[in-house]
Amino acid sequence: MTAALQNDLYLRALNREDTERTPVWVMRQAGRYLPEYLRVRQQAGDFMSLCSNPELACEVTLQPIDRFNLDAAILFSDILTIPDAMGLGLHFETGEGPKFSNPVRTRADVEKLPVPDPTDKLRYVMDAVSTIRRELNGRVPLIGFSGSPWTLATYMVEGGGTKDFSKIKGMLFADPALLHEMLDKTAQSVISYLNAQVEAGAQSLMIFDTWGGVLSPADYREFSLRYMQQIVDGLTRKADGRKVPVVLFTKNGGQWLDIMADTGCDGLGVDWTIDLADARRKTGDRVALQGNLDPSALYGSPESIRANVKRVLDSYGEGPGHVFNLGHGIHQHVNPEHLGVMVEAVRELSQR
Ligand code: CP3
C-alpha cells in the first residue's frame, strides 16, 4: 500500500485547480551545484554508476527535497538511458558531456536499433522509481521523464553534444524517410519506458525536447511535435485513481506553445525567452504552464532574485495553472543558498 500524498499542489496546479500558493520545483534540482550530490557521486564512482544504483539514485533525488522543501521530486536519471539500452554505448567524458561509442549513421544502423524492454536493460530505472516512491512516503509527487524522440535522435546521430547539428540535419534533409524510421522506433521506446515508470510509481511525466528549437516551423511539426503527439497518445494517463499529468517542454519553443497544447498534454514547460502572459494568451488557458525564470538570475543578489521571482509570478497573473520553475536546468556554479532565496520568495509572494 502506498502512502497518501501529503502535498499535491503540483498535481493540482497541472490540472489547473486552485491552489493556496504556486508550487515550485527546479529542472536539474539534484546535481553538481549541491555539495551533498558531489559526495554521493564520488561514492558511486561516476554519473552512470550513480544512475544505475537505485539506493544512491534515491538518495540524490531526495537531497533537494530535504534542503529546499520543493513541491515535486524528479527521478534521478538521464534522457540518454534509452539510446544506451539500444546498444549505443553511452559514456561521459569529463568536462565534455555525453558521448556514444556507436552512433547511428546508416540505414543498417537504424534497422538494427531495438525497442528496449523497459523491464530488462532499463530495469535499474524502474527500481529507482519504486525505491524513490517508497522513500518519499507521500511527501510530494514523483515526476518521471524521458527525452523527446527528436532530442534523443540528435544525440544518437551526432554521437554526443553538437553546436551545428550537421549530422542529424544532414540525415533530415538527405534521407528524411530514414530519420522518420528512427524517430518512430524511438517514440515506441519512449512510450513503453514512460508507461513502465508509471507502473513503477511515477505520478507525473515530463518530456524534454531540448533541441526542438533548432528546427524550422515546418520541420518542428514533422520531426519533433509529431512524435511527441504519438507519445501523448500512447501514455497511461491515470494510475491509482488519479490523473498522471504530462508536461511537454521544447526549449526555445515559445512560438509553438499553441500547437504543443493541441497534443492534449496537461502542461507545457516554458523557457525565459517568452513572457508567461504571452504564453498564456497563446495557449488560451487550455494547459498549465511551468517556468520560467532565467537560470542565470540565480547569479544575482538575493534582492534581485526576489524581484525577478515577482516578475515571473506577476507575468502569469491571476488564476490557477502555474508551476514555478527555471526556464531550463540550474547551472552547476550557482550558490545553493540563492536557490533557497528563490524558493522562499515563490512561497511568500504567491500566497493566496
Ligand atoms: O532534473 C533532475 O534533477 C533529474 C535528473 C536529470 C539529469 N539529466 C541528470 C544529469 C534530468 C531530467 C536530465 C535530463 C537531460 N539529460 C536532458 C534534458 C534536459 C535539459 O537539460 O535540456 C539532456 C539534454 C540530458 C543529456 C545530458 N546529461 C547532458 C548534455 C549531460 C552533460 C551536461 C552537463 O551538465 O555536463 C548530462 C549529464 C547529467 N545528467 C548530469 C546530471 C546531474 C551531470 C553529470 C554529473 O554529475 O557529472
Residues whose N, C-alpha, C, O or C-beta is under 5 A from the ligand:
A	BS01	CP3	V26 M27 R28 Q29 A30 G31 F47 I74 L75 F76 S77 D78 I79 G97 P98 F208 T210 G329
